[in-house]
């Protein structure tokens, strides 16, 4: 059977590491996984109770393609409470996780051959999905020189080399760098996109997990943006596969049409649980403070071990570090670390195809005791 060229995308190495770690754990090895952004905590209590009630009722079925009206209204109210802005619920689409939202955004906004700019280092699924859809990815290096974020100047430079951009995708807080792009930078990017007819997609799935800096939704600055968010990270609901999009009015119907055929609707039970989770901020903010404690531990311990912090840890729950003192092959280094001391982390090649051979990403979304044990194991191993 012929296999399509579009399927020949790079593996998502974090998921491969997770699969290997899971197999070792099942075989009885004392594995600590710092490979993926899996919160240590379950879904909020209210979400679990709402799901139990829905299951007891037993009538779990399809919903409208754009999601339950109550959930869309709840998400709209969330923007009023958290960001002080009014968002029309009719512009909100509930999705099967943020992954489906990226598919929908790319399919709606871009045609094969279009160019979309993303940050490097950056989340690998952006690059892989765009490639599978025949869209050219333009990677813009971010570093201390540009505050680890894209700028109008870097976009101009990219267009002068590669040609006209059709869109940009920016994450704040960012994975893996932890960058929180401040309000002024976001405003400059929004203005640039508007002036140059460039679509702006804002990945805000780590909102609620900011430790330093300004957590600004681009919706505070413009309606001419596609915002993608998720219940996976702050709300601790990764396996529920539930996210959302806020859309400019003209593309709501195109997104709805695509959803009808690609996904039908997000799972109803997950939507019911998500609606209940929106009111659980007190519980969830306690989890954020636990991540902050983990962050502070890794910020101290990793440099002591010999891993220099390569980017800010201002948001999300990752430490992106330079391991060049020990290796020029982060893939092999990650493999050995897992097989020899049962600590799983993600090789930087996932996030940076050019410089990632010298970097690693460590997730600090787990329990504090595991962070202590993992860093102790690594320190002893490297000695």
Secondary structure, DSSP 4 states (H G I P E B T S, - for coil): ----GGG-PPP-HHHHHHHHHHHHHHTT---EE-SS---SS-S-HHHHHHHHHHHHH-------TT--HHHHHHHHHHHHHHHS----GGGEEEESHHHHHHHHHHHHH--TT-EEEEEES--HHHHHHHHHTTPEEEEEE--GGGTTS--HHHHHHHHHHH---SEEEEESS-TTT-----HHHHHHHHHHHHHTT-EEEEE-TTTT-BSSS----GGGT-SSSEEEEESSSTT--GGG--EEEE--GGGHHHHHHHHHHHTSS--HHHHHHHHHHTT-HHHHHHHHHHHHHHHHHHHHHHHHHT-EE-S--SBTTEEEEE-TTT-S-HHHHHHHHHHHH-EE-EEGGGT-TTTGGGEEEEE--S-HHHHHHHHHHHHHHH-
